[in-house]
Amino acid sequence: MEKGKLFSRDKLKEIREQFYYVDKDASRSSRVFFDNAGGSFRLKKAEERFREIDMIPDCSERNHKMAKFLQEIEEKGKEDVRTIFNVEGGSIVTALTASQAMFQLTGAVAENIPGTNIVTSVLEHPSAFDAVGYYAEKTGKEVRVAKSNPLTGGVDAEEIASLINQDTTLLNVMYASNISGAIFDIPQIIRAARRVKPDLYIIVDAVQHTPHGIMDFSELDVDAVTFAPYKFFGVRGIGVAYISKRMANLPHHKLAGKKEGEWELGSPAPAQYAMITEIVNYVCSLDENMEAKTRREAFEGGMKQIALHERALLYHLLEGTEKNKGLRNRKGINVFMDKGDLTTRDLILGIGFDNIDYTDAVKEYEKRSVIVYERVASSLYSKRMLESFNLKGAIRVSPLHCNGIEDVDKFLEVTEEILKL
Ligand SMILES: Cc1ncc(COP(=O)(O)O)c(C=O)c1O
């Protein structure tokens, strides 16, 4: 399965019908949308269920029938967050964005766990990197930054472990890079880190990887793992984290009367939980054999199909289709961080042209109805990561499993036109 496996034509048609704006934008113009890493295609059912539940005026913190109905929705949504990561117990944290959740979590560890340093990686999104910097300064700790491996586009477990010692308060590391697409070997990273310091606090930013692959924290004792529903077929306006029991019990902002370990502050929003449940329902529905399975098994089955289809799209982008030459086989195009093994990559590509700069190339793509995004070293969201790979920029191409070979062909044809400018 190194080259992945495309959904059948009928299956892909069925999938595309379940999402909004897959081939047209909101003004009804046809386009190919390859910027899902900035916010993914929206699952219709997630949007509809969100609206349906959000229309209900009742507060779930009451005892009447409708309040109890909303409480059940919240509980189910929280269980579904656990299903995504294959974890039990602990608590669920919500905030307006994944960045807000990350700052809260990083602060709780940095301010309460003894130690003199915090370890993170150069590839982290600013939400994690800057949270580490902010709280390290506030608590007088050193920040230790693991280097990237330009060959893999990721960060090696040994590199991270070499920075950890008995005085490390926290390891804050991402599951996959939103620049290179490299999936970090998180099980190995967590094991290597815990070999040095068994009770180390570990926070994982899974925002990039959640829509693309299976994660299983059942054996890993992670303290926190975050994701953003708006990048996972859901709605904007919420960032979510699962946290372990010991993490949940750290001092944090909390209404005094609430249960120990509860992190929700203020009225819960049941519609957000209903939306998460619809995302999990959808992934489970892609499982090919739904019989006699647990929800987690069905979720894994569905996510496996997504990952295989996306890998096949990545393969065709790189190697070409029946109609078009792939990016690897074209003079004048550079494919960055392009390590061979597609099984350790999310469906994200960084490319550059010899004949045109990143920003202009993105405009040329848009003129031809293809939406991609430039990551340039002048941006606060990209500078540190790009410099670690010795790059000045990259055009980020991030399709989703709702895309098909026709979209890849259109993208490759437009790329050919831009090459000739
Ligand atoms: C890897 C990664 N982590 C965290 C975030 C932050 O997510 P949010 O915009 O919800 O704060 C992003 C957003 O782009 C991301 O790509």
The ligand as an SDF file (V2000), in Angstrom:
LIG
                    3D

 16 16  0  0  0  0  0  0  0  0999 V2000
   -0.0500   22.2990   13.3020 C   0  0  0  0  0  0  0  0  0  0  0  0
   -0.9630   23.3760   13.7920 C   0  0  0  0  0  0  0  0  0  0  0  0
   -1.1070   23.5620   15.1100 N   0  0  0  0  0  0  0  0  0  0  0  0
   -1.9150   24.5150   15.6160 C   0  0  0  0  0  0  0  0  0  0  0  0
   -2.6260   25.3410   14.8000 C   0  0  0  0  0  0  0  0  0  0  0  0
   -3.4710   26.4220   15.4070 C   0  0  0  0  0  0  0  0  0  0  0  0
   -4.8230   26.1760   15.2230 O   0  0  0  0  0  0  0  0  0  0  0  0
   -5.8770   27.3560   15.5390 P   0  0  0  0  0  0  0  0  0  0  0  0
   -5.9110   28.2200   14.3350 O   0  0  0  0  0  0  0  0  0  0  0  0
   -7.1700   26.6300   15.7890 O   0  0  0  0  0  0  0  0  0  0  0  0
   -5.4400   28.0660   16.7330 O   0  0  0  0  0  0  0  0  0  0  0  0
   -2.5040   25.2030   13.4080 C   0  0  0  0  0  0  0  0  0  0  0  0
   -3.2260   26.1220   12.4980 C   0  0  0  0  0  0  0  0  0  0  0  0
   -2.8650   26.3460   11.3750 O   0  0  0  0  0  0  0  0  0  0  0  0
   -1.6620   24.1840   12.8970 C   0  0  0  0  0  0  0  0  0  0  0  0
   -1.5130   23.9910   11.5790 O   0  0  0  0  0  0  0  0  0  0  0  0
  1  2  1  0
  2  3  1  0
  2 15  2  0
  3  4  2  0
  4  5  1  0
  5  6  1  0
  5 12  2  0
  6  7  1  0
  7  8  1  0
  8  9  2  0
  8 10  1  0
  8 11  1  0
 12 13  1  0
 12 15  1  0
 13 14  2  0
 15 16  1  0
M  END
$$$$
